[in-house]
Amino acid sequence: MQCRPHCGACCIAPSISSPIPGMPNGKAAGERCIHLLEDFRCGIFNSPSRPAVCQDFTAEEMICGHSREEALLIISDLENATLSTDETKIRSNQ
């Protein structure tokens, strides 16, 4: 599967714990990566500074669904399913 044009769900929905250029602490789930362009393409896609976690991600229907909205829901659900009990408590109090 190719990345869906105008999606960017993988740059918004998941948390990323590794450093991202300009985001040394990574990013929180639901936070837009600072490199996500207005047309939802990655601004550092072909850059050697693109994080390994981003390079290693492969679009597939099971994760990306059939639309941007579905991808955001699926990735958010996966993110929530992988939270530890302490993280779940913290997020529910925000």
HELIX and SHEET records of a PDB file:
HELIX    1   1 ALA A    9  CYS A   11  5                                   3    
HELIX    2   2 ALA A   52  ASP A   56  1                                   5    
HELIX    3   3 GLU A   61  CYS A   64  1                                   4    
HELIX    4   4 ARG A   68  ALA A   81  1                                  14    
HELIX    5   5 THR A   85  SER A   92  1                                   8    
END                                                                             
